[in-house]
Amino acid sequence: MNMLRKGLKLFTSSRDFTLLMGVQFLAQAGDGIVQAALAKSIAFGGQKGFDIEGAKSPDELMRIALLIFVPYLFISPFLGVIIDRWDRRRLMFLANGLRGAVVLLIGIAGVGNVGELPLFVAFVLTLASSRVVLATKAAALPVVLENHSLVEGNAVSQLGGAVFQLGGAGFAVVATSALEVEPVVIAGALVYLAGAALAMMIKKAGEARSELTFVQEVGRVFANIADGIREVIRVPAAGAAISTYFWLRLLWSFSIVGIGFIAKDLLAGNDNVILVLTGGAGAVGAGLGFVMAARLTVRMDTPRLVLGASFVAGASVALLGAIELKASIALLVFFLGFGFFLAKISLDTMVQEALGDDFRGRAFSLYDISYNLAWVVAATLMKLWWTDSAQGALIAISGVVFLLGLFAIAQWFRRAGLLAAREAPVN
């Protein structure tokens, strides 16, 4: 409850924080609405839908990863430069406003009248714009909070974003069962446009630093990308945090899809029960991570919290992954959600505290690269090795491999001086 009070206090003490969260929450609510409404209208490779975590087979997972995540791997570094060099308010306005306008036109024209390729482009645009909004939000958060209460701010952002996205998807599922797709898509577009309007109401989200013409900036974009990578390498906390995020996201991506495969077999494809068993248990774990974040931060420094939370996630996968029972699946997803959520809050805070405002955009673009690369690697591993007979064992092995890699990361943290002994509190 202490964490909840601190989180709510941020909304009353900082107008810009409230507006920034509004931009993020509306963007993710719009994602839930639009993606759930459009996904089943798009068919590529003989299958419909682009629910990466709900993929029904390794082949479908690979298809989604190649179509969506590989192109964005090449776009993300350029977006990081834009976040650091231009007005972040306008960037969030454009990210939400452009896709809002495109989706609105599709809703007005009629989903069945625009063809699968335009629908696919619109779908990918919503995903890419979300990554822009989330990376920009992460870079701007220390500015709107004046470098205070970052743990609480990141916790509110993570939990609130998940709630709004799930709420938007739930609304779309219910609405499309009673209405045509078009009104639901239009509703999602209006939510995006509302998020765009809020972005321009923020007073300060980071200064625009470019004094060059557009052509000059384009000519310097590769140099700016290189500067950002060098800065992340130079600052041990930033490089270690981004590397840990990739490793943790890879565990999540491989495990959560694999758990979904096992749950479908175990529950004979009963989607509602699967959702309650996996999504519900994961949400409870994430909620506990939200409640515990501030309390644990007082007791241990951020790098230790990252390693501890990551260990919980990895150990749960290693110990419970091979047990194909409903109770063990729920317990696994609970601890995986708890560890991942808590570690992600701490990793965001590490990067925000380690880097100056002029490099945070490029750092969080590397986060995005890690996110996309983790899904591609997880999809590739599943394509190569996944079999129904060995699925539980493969999940457990992924947890063991993760823990071995985490041990190596802990040694990196130690050599970089990130695990120095904490001073005892003064009585």
TINU-999170 format. One record per residue (C-alpha): residue in one letter; z, y, x. Coordinates in steps of 0.25 Angstrom, whole numbers. Example, Ala and Ser with C-alpha at 12.3 -4.5 7.8 and 13.67 -1.06 7.14 Angstrom:
+------+-------+-------+-------+
| rest |    c3 |    c2 |    c1 |
+------+-------+-------+-------+
|    A |    31 |   -18 |    49 |
|    S |    29 |    -4 |    55 |
+------+-------+-------+-------+
REM end
This chain:
+------+-------+-------+-------+
| rest |    c3 |    c2 |    c1 |
+------+-------+-------+-------+
|    M |     0 |     0 |     0 |
|    N |     2 |     9 |    12 |
|    M |   -12 |     8 |    16 |
|    L |   -17 |    11 |     2 |
|    R |    -8 |    24 |     1 |
|    K |   -14 |    28 |    15 |
|    G |   -28 |    25 |    10 |
|    L |   -26 |    33 |    -3 |
|    K |   -20 |    44 |     5 |
|    L |   -33 |    46 |    13 |
|    F |   -40 |    49 |     0 |
|    T |   -30 |    60 |    -4 |
|    S |   -29 |    66 |    10 |
|    S |   -44 |    67 |    14 |
|    R |   -55 |    72 |     5 |
|    D |   -66 |    68 |    15 |
|    F |   -60 |    54 |    16 |
|    T |   -60 |    52 |     1 |
|    L |   -75 |    57 |     1 |
|    L |   -79 |    48 |    12 |
|    M |   -72 |    36 |     6 |
|    G |   -79 |    40 |    -7 |
|    V |   -93 |    40 |     0 |
|    Q |   -90 |    26 |     6 |
|    F |   -84 |    20 |    -7 |
|    L |   -96 |    25 |   -16 |
|    A |  -106 |    20 |    -5 |
|    Q |  -100 |     6 |    -6 |
|    A |   -98 |     6 |   -21 |
|    G |  -113 |    10 |   -22 |
|    D |  -116 |    -2 |   -12 |
|    G |  -109 |   -12 |   -21 |
|    I |  -116 |    -7 |   -33 |
|    V |  -130 |    -6 |   -27 |
|    Q |  -130 |   -18 |   -19 |
|    A |  -124 |   -27 |   -29 |
|    A |  -135 |   -22 |   -39 |
|    L |  -147 |   -22 |   -30 |
|    A |  -143 |   -35 |   -22 |
|    K |  -148 |   -45 |   -32 |
|    S |  -161 |   -37 |   -34 |
|    I |  -166 |   -39 |   -20 |
|    A |  -172 |   -52 |   -15 |
|    F |  -176 |   -55 |    -1 |
|    G |  -178 |   -69 |     5 |
|    G |  -177 |   -75 |    -9 |
|    Q |  -163 |   -71 |   -11 |
|    K |  -157 |   -59 |   -18 |
|    G |  -145 |   -50 |   -14 |
|    F |  -140 |   -45 |    -1 |
|    D |  -125 |   -48 |    -2 |
|    I |  -122 |   -51 |    13 |
|    E |  -108 |   -56 |    11 |
|    G |  -112 |   -64 |    -2 |
|    A |  -124 |   -71 |     5 |
|    K |  -126 |   -85 |     0 |
|    S |  -132 |   -92 |    12 |
|    P |  -134 |   -89 |    27 |
|    D |  -149 |   -87 |    25 |
|    E |  -146 |   -76 |    14 |
|    L |  -135 |   -69 |    24 |
|    M |  -146 |   -69 |    35 |
|    R |  -156 |   -63 |    26 |
|    I |  -147 |   -52 |    21 |
|    A |  -142 |   -49 |    36 |
|    L |  -156 |   -48 |    41 |
|    L |  -161 |   -39 |    29 |
|    I |  -149 |   -29 |    29 |
|    F |  -141 |   -29 |    42 |
|    V |  -152 |   -31 |    53 |
|    P |  -159 |   -18 |    50 |
|    Y |  -146 |   -10 |    49 |
|    L |  -142 |   -15 |    63 |
|    F |  -153 |    -5 |    68 |
|    I |  -150 |     6 |    59 |
|    S |  -135 |     7 |    61 |
|    P |  -135 |    13 |    75 |
|    F |  -143 |    25 |    70 |
|    L |  -134 |    27 |    58 |
|    G |  -122 |    28 |    68 |
|    V |  -129 |    40 |    75 |
|    I |  -132 |    47 |    62 |
|    I |  -117 |    45 |    57 |
|    D |  -112 |    52 |    70 |
|    R |  -123 |    63 |    71 |
|    W |  -125 |    67 |    57 |
|    D |  -116 |    72 |    45 |
|    R |  -109 |    60 |    40 |
|    R |  -108 |    66 |    26 |
|    R |  -123 |    67 |    24 |
|    L |  -125 |    53 |    30 |
|    M |  -116 |    47 |    20 |
|    F |  -123 |    56 |     9 |
|    L |  -136 |    51 |    13 |
|    A |  -132 |    36 |    15 |
|    N |  -127 |    36 |     0 |
|    G |  -137 |    46 |    -6 |
|    L |  -149 |    40 |     0 |
|    R |  -146 |    26 |    -5 |
|    G |  -140 |    31 |   -18 |
|    A |  -154 |    38 |   -21 |
|    V |  -162 |    26 |   -17 |
|    V |  -153 |    16 |   -26 |
|    L |  -154 |    26 |   -37 |
|    L |  -169 |    26 |   -37 |
|    I |  -169 |    11 |   -37 |
|    G |  -160 |    11 |   -49 |
|    I |  -168 |    21 |   -57 |
|    A |  -181 |    14 |   -53 |
|    G |  -176 |     0 |   -57 |
|    V |  -172 |   -11 |   -47 |
|    G |  -182 |   -20 |   -52 |
|    N |  -193 |   -10 |   -50 |
|    V |  -191 |    -6 |   -35 |
|    G |  -194 |   -19 |   -28 |
|    E |  -185 |   -28 |   -19 |
|    L |  -189 |   -20 |    -6 |
|    P |  -184 |    -6 |   -11 |
|    L |  -171 |   -13 |   -17 |
|    F |  -169 |   -20 |    -3 |
|    V |  -171 |    -6 |     4 |
|    A |  -161 |     0 |    -6 |
|    F |  -151 |   -11 |    -4 |
|    V |  -152 |   -10 |    11 |
|    L |  -151 |     5 |    10 |
|    T |  -138 |     4 |     3 |
|    L |  -132 |    -5 |    14 |
|    A |  -137 |     4 |    25 |
|    S |  -131 |    16 |    18 |
|    S |  -118 |    10 |    16 |
|    R |  -117 |     7 |    31 |
|    V |  -120 |    21 |    34 |
|    V |  -109 |    26 |    24 |
|    L |   -99 |    16 |    30 |
|    A |  -102 |    20 |    44 |
|    T |  -102 |    35 |    41 |
|    K |   -89 |    33 |    34 |
|    A |   -82 |    26 |    45 |
|    A |   -87 |    37 |    55 |
|    A |   -82 |    48 |    46 |
|    L |   -69 |    42 |    42 |
|    P |   -61 |    47 |    54 |
|    V |   -66 |    61 |    51 |
|    V |   -62 |    62 |    37 |
|    L |   -48 |    56 |    40 |
|    E |   -47 |    64 |    53 |
|    N |   -45 |    52 |    61 |
|    H |   -32 |    48 |    53 |
|    S |   -29 |    36 |    44 |
|    L |   -42 |    29 |    49 |
|    V |   -36 |    15 |    46 |
|    E |   -33 |    19 |    31 |
|    G |   -46 |    26 |    30 |
|    N |   -54 |    14 |    35 |
|    A |   -46 |     5 |    26 |
|    V |   -49 |    13 |    13 |
|    S |   -63 |    14 |    17 |
|    Q |   -65 |    -1 |    19 |
|    L |   -57 |    -6 |     7 |
|    G |   -62 |     5 |    -2 |
|    G |   -77 |     2 |     2 |
|    A |   -75 |   -12 |    -1 |
|    V |   -69 |   -10 |   -15 |
|    F |   -80 |     0 |   -19 |
|    Q |   -91 |    -9 |   -14 |
|    L |   -86 |   -21 |   -21 |
|    G |   -83 |   -12 |   -33 |
|    G |   -97 |    -7 |   -33 |
|    A |  -103 |   -21 |   -32 |
|    G |   -94 |   -26 |   -43 |
|    F |   -99 |   -15 |   -52 |
|    A |  -113 |   -18 |   -49 |
|    V |  -111 |   -33 |   -52 |
|    V |  -105 |   -30 |   -66 |
|    A |  -114 |   -19 |   -69 |
|    T |  -127 |   -27 |   -66 |
|    S |  -122 |   -38 |   -75 |
|    A |  -123 |   -28 |   -87 |
|    L |  -133 |   -18 |   -82 |
|    E |  -147 |   -18 |   -75 |
|    V |  -146 |   -16 |   -60 |
|    E |  -152 |    -2 |   -61 |
|    P |  -140 |     6 |   -67 |
|    V |  -131 |    -1 |   -57 |
|    V |  -140 |     3 |   -45 |
|    I |  -140 |    17 |   -50 |
|    A |  -125 |    17 |   -51 |
|    G |  -124 |    13 |   -37 |
|    A |  -134 |    24 |   -33 |
|    L |  -125 |    34 |   -39 |
|    V |  -113 |    29 |   -32 |
|    Y |  -120 |    31 |   -19 |
|    L |  -124 |    45 |   -23 |
|    A |  -110 |    48 |   -26 |
|    G |  -106 |    43 |   -12 |
|    A |  -116 |    52 |    -6 |
|    A |  -111 |    64 |   -14 |
|    L |   -97 |    61 |    -8 |
|    A |  -102 |    61 |     6 |
|    M |  -106 |    76 |     6 |
|    M |   -92 |    80 |     1 |
|    I |   -85 |    75 |    13 |
|    K |   -82 |    87 |    22 |
|    K |   -81 |    80 |    35 |
|    A |   -86 |    67 |    40 |
|    G |   -89 |    70 |    54 |
|    E |   -98 |    81 |    60 |
|    A |  -113 |    80 |    61 |
|    R |  -116 |    80 |    76 |
|    S |  -131 |    81 |    77 |
|    E |  -136 |    95 |    82 |
|    L |  -150 |    89 |    85 |
|    T |  -162 |    88 |    76 |
|    F |  -165 |    75 |    69 |
|    V |  -176 |    71 |    79 |
|    Q |  -167 |    74 |    91 |
|    E |  -156 |    65 |    84 |
|    V |  -166 |    54 |    82 |
|    G |  -170 |    55 |    97 |
|    R |  -155 |    53 |   100 |
|    V |  -151 |    42 |    91 |
|    F |  -152 |    31 |   101 |
|    A |  -144 |    39 |   111 |
|    N |  -134 |    42 |   100 |
|    I |  -133 |    27 |    96 |
|    A |  -131 |    24 |   111 |
|    D |  -120 |    34 |   112 |
|    G |  -113 |    28 |   101 |
|    I |  -113 |    14 |   106 |
|    R |  -108 |    19 |   120 |
|    E |   -97 |    26 |   113 |
|    V |   -93 |    13 |   106 |
|    I |   -93 |     6 |   119 |
|    R |   -86 |    16 |   126 |
|    V |   -74 |    16 |   116 |
|    P |   -68 |     2 |   116 |
|    A |   -61 |     3 |   102 |
|    A |   -75 |     6 |    96 |
|    G |   -83 |    -4 |   103 |
|    A |   -72 |   -15 |   100 |
|    A |   -70 |   -11 |    86 |
|    I |   -85 |   -12 |    83 |
|    S |   -86 |   -25 |    90 |
|    T |   -75 |   -31 |    82 |
|    Y |   -81 |   -26 |    69 |
|    F |   -93 |   -34 |    72 |
|    W |   -85 |   -46 |    75 |
|    L |   -77 |   -45 |    63 |
|    R |   -89 |   -42 |    54 |
|    L |   -96 |   -54 |    59 |
|    L |   -84 |   -63 |    55 |
|    W |   -84 |   -56 |    42 |
|    S |   -99 |   -58 |    39 |
|    F |   -99 |   -72 |    43 |
|    S |   -86 |   -76 |    37 |
|    I |   -88 |   -69 |    23 |
|    V |  -102 |   -75 |    21 |
|    G |   -98 |   -89 |    25 |
|    I |   -85 |   -88 |    16 |
|    G |   -95 |   -84 |     5 |
|    F |  -103 |   -97 |     7 |
|    I |   -91 |  -106 |     7 |
|    A |   -86 |   -99 |    -5 |
|    K |   -99 |  -101 |   -13 |
|    D |   -99 |  -116 |    -9 |
|    L |   -84 |  -117 |   -13 |
|    L |   -85 |  -110 |   -26 |
|    A |   -99 |  -115 |   -30 |
|    G |  -105 |  -101 |   -30 |
|    N |   -95 |   -95 |   -40 |
|    D |   -97 |   -80 |   -35 |
|    N |   -85 |   -74 |   -43 |
|    V |   -75 |   -84 |   -37 |
|    I |   -81 |   -82 |   -23 |
|    L |   -80 |   -67 |   -25 |
|    V |   -65 |   -68 |   -28 |
|    L |   -62 |   -78 |   -18 |
|    T |   -69 |   -71 |    -6 |
|    G |   -71 |   -56 |   -10 |
|    G |   -57 |   -56 |   -17 |
|    A |   -50 |   -62 |    -5 |
|    G |   -57 |   -53 |     5 |
|    A |   -54 |   -41 |    -4 |
|    V |   -39 |   -44 |    -4 |
|    G |   -39 |   -46 |    11 |
|    A |   -46 |   -33 |    13 |
|    G |   -36 |   -26 |     4 |
|    L |   -25 |   -32 |    12 |
|    G |   -32 |   -26 |    25 |
|    F |   -32 |   -13 |    18 |
|    V |   -17 |   -13 |    15 |
|    M |   -13 |   -18 |    29 |
|    A |   -22 |    -9 |    37 |
|    A |   -13 |     3 |    39 |
|    R |     0 |    -5 |    40 |
|    L |    -7 |   -14 |    51 |
|    T |   -12 |    -2 |    58 |
|    V |     2 |     3 |    60 |
|    R |     6 |   -10 |    67 |
|    M |    -6 |   -12 |    76 |
|    D |   -17 |    -4 |    82 |
|    T |   -31 |    -4 |    77 |
|    P |   -37 |   -14 |    87 |
|    R |   -26 |   -24 |    85 |
|    L |   -28 |   -23 |    70 |
|    V |   -43 |   -25 |    72 |
|    L |   -40 |   -38 |    80 |
|    G |   -29 |   -43 |    71 |
|    A |   -37 |   -41 |    58 |
|    S |   -49 |   -47 |    64 |
|    F |   -41 |   -59 |    69 |
|    V |   -36 |   -61 |    54 |
|    A |   -51 |   -61 |    49 |
|    G |   -55 |   -71 |    60 |
|    A |   -44 |   -80 |    59 |
|    S |   -45 |   -81 |    44 |
|    V |   -60 |   -85 |    46 |
|    A |   -56 |   -95 |    57 |
|    L |   -45 |  -102 |    50 |
|    L |   -50 |  -102 |    35 |
|    G |   -65 |  -102 |    37 |
|    A |   -67 |  -117 |    37 |
|    I |   -58 |  -119 |    25 |
|    E |   -67 |  -119 |    13 |
|    L |   -57 |  -117 |     2 |
|    K |   -56 |  -106 |    -9 |
|    A |   -42 |  -102 |    -4 |
|    S |   -46 |  -102 |    11 |
|    I |   -58 |   -94 |     8 |
|    A |   -50 |   -83 |     0 |
|    L |   -40 |   -83 |    12 |
|    L |   -51 |   -82 |    22 |
|    V |   -58 |   -70 |    15 |
|    F |   -44 |   -63 |    13 |
|    F |   -41 |   -63 |    28 |
|    L |   -55 |   -60 |    32 |
|    G |   -55 |   -48 |    23 |
|    F |   -41 |   -44 |    28 |
|    G |   -45 |   -45 |    42 |
|    F |   -59 |   -39 |    41 |
|    F |   -54 |   -27 |    33 |
|    L |   -42 |   -24 |    42 |
|    A |   -51 |   -25 |    55 |
|    K |   -62 |   -17 |    49 |
|    I |   -52 |    -5 |    46 |
|    S |   -47 |    -6 |    60 |
|    L |   -60 |    -7 |    67 |
|    D |   -65 |     5 |    59 |
|    T |   -53 |    13 |    63 |
|    M |   -55 |     9 |    78 |
|    V |   -69 |    14 |    78 |
|    Q |   -65 |    27 |    71 |
|    E |   -53 |    30 |    81 |
|    A |   -61 |    26 |    93 |
|    L |   -73 |    35 |    92 |
|    G |   -76 |    49 |    89 |
|    D |   -83 |    54 |    77 |
|    D |   -96 |    56 |    84 |
|    F |   -97 |    41 |    87 |
|    R |   -91 |    34 |    75 |
|    G |  -104 |    34 |    67 |
|    R |  -111 |    26 |    78 |
|    A |   -99 |    17 |    80 |
|    F |   -99 |    13 |    65 |
|    S |  -114 |    11 |    66 |
|    L |  -110 |     0 |    76 |
|    Y |  -101 |    -5 |    65 |
|    D |  -113 |    -6 |    56 |
|    I |  -121 |   -13 |    67 |
|    S |  -109 |   -23 |    68 |
|    Y |  -109 |   -25 |    53 |
|    N |  -123 |   -28 |    52 |
|    L |  -124 |   -37 |    65 |
|    A |  -112 |   -45 |    60 |
|    W |  -119 |   -49 |    47 |
|    V |  -132 |   -52 |    55 |
|    V |  -124 |   -61 |    65 |
|    A |  -116 |   -68 |    54 |
|    A |  -129 |   -71 |    46 |
|    T |  -136 |   -76 |    58 |
|    L |  -124 |   -85 |    62 |
|    M |  -124 |   -90 |    47 |
|    K |  -138 |   -93 |    47 |
|    L |  -137 |  -101 |    60 |
|    W |  -125 |  -109 |    58 |
|    W |  -120 |  -109 |    43 |
|    T |  -120 |  -122 |    36 |
|    D |  -112 |  -126 |    23 |
|    S |  -105 |  -138 |    31 |
|    A |   -99 |  -129 |    41 |
|    Q |   -97 |  -116 |    34 |
|    G |   -82 |  -116 |    35 |
|    A |   -82 |  -120 |    49 |
|    L |   -92 |  -109 |    53 |
|    I |   -83 |   -98 |    46 |
|    A |   -71 |  -103 |    53 |
|    I |   -79 |  -103 |    67 |
|    S |   -83 |   -89 |    64 |
|    G |   -68 |   -85 |    63 |
|    V |   -65 |   -92 |    76 |
|    V |   -77 |   -85 |    84 |
|    F |   -72 |   -72 |    78 |
|    L |   -58 |   -74 |    83 |
|    L |   -63 |   -77 |    97 |
|    G |   -72 |   -65 |    97 |
|    L |   -60 |   -57 |    92 |
|    F |   -52 |   -62 |   104 |
|    A |   -62 |   -56 |   113 |
|    I |   -62 |   -43 |   105 |
|    A |   -47 |   -42 |   107 |
|    Q |   -49 |   -43 |   122 |
|    W |   -59 |   -32 |   121 |
|    F |   -49 |   -24 |   113 |
|    R |   -38 |   -27 |   124 |
|    R |   -47 |   -23 |   136 |
|    A |   -51 |   -10 |   129 |
|    G |   -36 |    -6 |   127 |
|    L |   -37 |    -7 |   112 |
|    L |   -25 |   -16 |   111 |
|    A |   -15 |    -8 |   119 |
|    A |    -1 |   -10 |   116 |
|    R |     4 |    -1 |   105 |
|    E |    16 |     9 |   107 |
|    A |    28 |     5 |   100 |
|    P |    31 |    15 |    89 |
|    V |    42 |    26 |    92 |
|    N |    54 |    24 |    83 |
+------+-------+-------+-------+
REM end
